[in-house]
Amino acid sequence: MTSAFAVTWDYRCPFARNAHEHLLTGLAAGADWQVRYLPFSLGQAHVEEGQPSVWEKPEQDSGILALQAGVVIRDEFPDRFPAVHRALFEARHDEGLHLEDRAVVERVLTDHGVPADAVFARIGDGSALGKVRAEHEEFVSSHSVWGVPTFIADDRAVFVRLMNRAPQGADPASSIATVERVVDLLGWADLNEFKHTAIPR
């Protein structure tokens, strides 16, 4: 039976990178999941009281440009989304690039066959920011989401930190097992918190 769930992301978070690599790897291998990718602005989540919101001053946030681009591609170029989504995480975490730099985002889009001008037109007219804000605020309100990656199904939401990655070429069986374990635990109402005191490495 198909598992339907949502997962939040902000490209700046390494744990979001880990989780989304597992999602992309599993889906590419045919995992029976219906995944909704939800933008969540870590910058907005950390705005201090009395300070302008990211929605008011997006130019002051280092993650909102790439997040907007990701949402536009998700909605308007869905066939390119998996590759671009993975590549934006790689640009930030593997290459150490700054995703607030338009040239970096443009390069990722162009490398994956996405018309950068069309994406930046949506960013320029405010529609991309409006979509990010609406989805961010919807799940903050409905599920008390506060971070990434948060897995959401029905009325339940859990923040998850997966320690291992699933880069290009990774074993999809491991990714599928990892995500399905998380989704199974999401449905276990008796479990509220289960956190290792230390991680053996």
N, C-alpha and C positions, 0 to 999 in steps of 0.2 A: 504494500500500500504506500502511496506517495506521502512523504513527510513534507508538510508545508510549514515554513517558519521564516522569520526575518532575522537579519543580522546587521548591526550598526557598523559604521566605519568612519574613520578619519585617517588620512594617509600618513599622518605623523606618528601614529602609535605602532610600535613594533609588535605588540600582541594582536592588534587588528590585522597587521600584515600576516602573522602566523595563521590566524583563523581563516582569513580570506584565501590564503594559498591553499589551505585544505579544502575549502569550499570549491574553488576553481578546479583543483586537481580531481576531486571526486566527481564533480559534474561533467568534466571532460571525459571521464571514464564511464559515464552513464548512470551515475548514482540517481536513485529515484527520489529526488528532492525538488520541491518548488520553493526557491529561495527568493525573498524580497530583500534587496540591498537598500539599507536605510542610511542616509547621510546624518552624521551627528558632529556638530562643531565643538571640538574640545576647547577652542578659544572662547566660544560663547559660554560654555560650562564653567569657565574660570574667570569670567568678567567680575570684577569687584563691584560691590554695591556703590551706586552713584556714578559709575563710569559708563561711557557710551557702549552700547551693545555692538557685537560684530555685525549685526544687520544694519546698524547706523553707520559704522566705520569699518567696512570690510577691508579697506586698504591697510589697516593696522594689524590684521591677523595673518599669520604666516601659512595657514592651512586652507583658508576659505577659497582661494582661487582654484586649486586642484580639486577640492570637494565639489565646487560648482561644475567644473569640467566633467568630473565623473558622473554627476547626475544627468547632465545633458547627453552624454554618450549612452548612459543606461537607458534613457528614454527615447532618444532619437536615432541612435546607431547601435541597437542592442546586439547585433552580430559581432561588433567590434569591442563590446564592453569587456568580456573576459580578458582579452589580451591587453587592452589599455589599463584596466584595473590593476592587473598584475604588474604592468610596467611602471605605473606611477608609484606603487609601493617599492619597486626595485630602485627607481630613481632616487627616492628618499633614503632608503635604508641600505642598499647595496652600493650605490654610487655616491651617497652623501650629498646629493644635490638639494637645492633650495626650491621647494615647490611654489613659493611666492614669486619666483622668477618666471615671467610669462614665457620667455624663450625656452626654458626647460620643459614646461607643459606643452608648448607648441611642438617641440622636437618629438616628444613622446607620441603626440597625436599623429603627426606626420609620418613617423616611423611605422605606425600601425594603420595607415590608410584612412585616417579620419580627417575631414576638411577642417583645419584649425580655425579658419575664418568663420565658419558656420557656428562652431562651438563658442568662440569669443563674441559673436554677435548676441548670443543668448545671455552671456555674462554681461555684456555691455548694456543691454536693454533692461537688466534687472530681473528678468524672468527666472534665470537660474538661481539667483540668490533667494528669490521668493519661494521657489520649490524647496530649496535646502531648509529655509526657515520654517516653512509649513510642516515638513516631515519631522524636523528636529523637535519642534514645539509639540506636535501631535503626540509623540511617544514619550516625551518628558511628562506631558499631562496624563496620558492614558496608562503608562506603565512605570512612571517614576524613573525613566532611564537617565543615567548620569555619566555614562562612559562608554568606551569601545574596547573590545567588541561585546555587545550585548545580544544574546540570542533571545528571540521573542516568539512565542507560540500561544495563540488564544489569549488568555488573561495572565499569562506567566512570562516573566523576563528574568534572565540571569546574566550577570557579568562574568565573563570567562577569560582566564589567562591560559592559553596553550603554550607550552614551552618549546615545542619543536616546529620547524618549518616544513613546507612542502614545495620546494622550488621546482622549476621546470625539470621534468624527468623523474620526479619522485614517484615512489610506489603508490599508486592510487588506492590499493587495498588498505594501507595504513591510514590514509586521509579519510576514506569512507568510514572505517571503524571509529576513528577519532570523532568525527562529526556526529555519527549516529549515537555514540555513547553520550555526547553532550545533550543531544536532543532527547534521548531516553531519560536522562537525569532531570531535564527541564520539566518533564511530566510527573516527577516524583514530588508530590506536595509536602511530604513529611520532611524533606531535606531543605534546610534553610541555608546552612553554611557548612562548608567542608574545605578547610584550608590547611595545607601543609605548613608546619612551623619552619621548615627549611627544605630546600630542594637539593637532593644529592646530585652533583654534577661530575 
